Amino acid sequence: MPTSTPSPSLTSGSSGLVLYTRQGCCLCEGMEERLRALEPAPELECVDVDGDPELQGRYGLSVPVLAIRRADGSLQELPRVSPRLAGSGLADWLRRTGL
């Protein structure tokens, strides 16, 4: 099935994405795979919430959580991404959310 090609500047205006995850989370692993499969793949930093008590308390079992890291270092959390969204649909969603 043909897919549209995402624009070459998925990460323009930002420094990349932060994906809050936990080990053994199939939703987290799926989101990471779909993000890395984008062409071009956005810069992606994965953070295991279990490695930081503050993050674990904040996100608990709510992972995966996706955020944009702006050029100034600030983070903007994004709305929950549908686990079914992939490819050009995911790229379009990222553009609409500000990436």
N, C-alpha and C positions, 0 to 999 in steps of 0.2 A: 504494500500500500504506500503510495507516494506521500511524503511529508514536505511541508514548506521548510525552507532553510531559515534559521534564526538570523537576525541581523548580526554583523560582525562585532558590534559593540555592546554585547550583553552587560558588560561590567563598566561601561562608561559612567562617570560620575560617582563611582563607589570603589571601594577597595576589595570587595568580594562578599561572599556569603559565609555565614557561620551557621553550622548545623549542630544543634544540641541533640545528643544521642545518649544511648546507654548500650553497653555490650549485650548481645543476645537479643536485641530488639529487631524483629523482622521488618517492622515499619521503618525504622531508622536505616537499616541496611538497604531497603528498597529505595528510599528517598535518596540516599547517597549514590546508589547506582544510577538512578534516573538523572540526577544532576550531573554526574561525571560523563554521562553518555551524550549530553548536549553538545552541539557543534556551533560555535566553539564553547568548550566547557568553561563555566565561570570559575573564578578563583574560589576555592572551597576550603574552609577550615572546619574540621569536625572536633567537637568538644564533648567528652564523656562527662555527663553531669554527675556521675557517681564518684568522680575524682575530686569534687569540690563540694563540701557540705552546704554551702550557700546555694550553689546551682541545684543540688539535689533537692533542697528544701523548696526552691522556687519552681522547678519544673517537675519534680517527682516522676510520676508515670505519664506525664503529658507529652513526652517526646514522641516523635521528632518535632522540634521547634526550629524554624528557619528565621534567620535575621540577616539584615544587610549591614555590613560594616562600612560606614561612610569614610571618605578620605580623611576626615578629621578624627577618626577613631571611634566615633559614637556608633551605637547599635540601634537599629530600628527593627523590632520584631515584626514579622509578616503574619498575615492571617494563616490559619491552618490550611495546608495544601492537601487536596484530595489525593488519596493513595493511588487513584486510577489515572491521574494526570501525568503524562509523559511526553517526550519528544517535542514537537512543535507546539503542542498545547501547553506544556510546562514552560517553554521559552516565552510564549505569548503572555502567560500568567505572570511570569517574572517581570516582563517589561511593563505590564499594567500596574504592578505593585511598586514600581519605582527603580528596578534594577537596570 
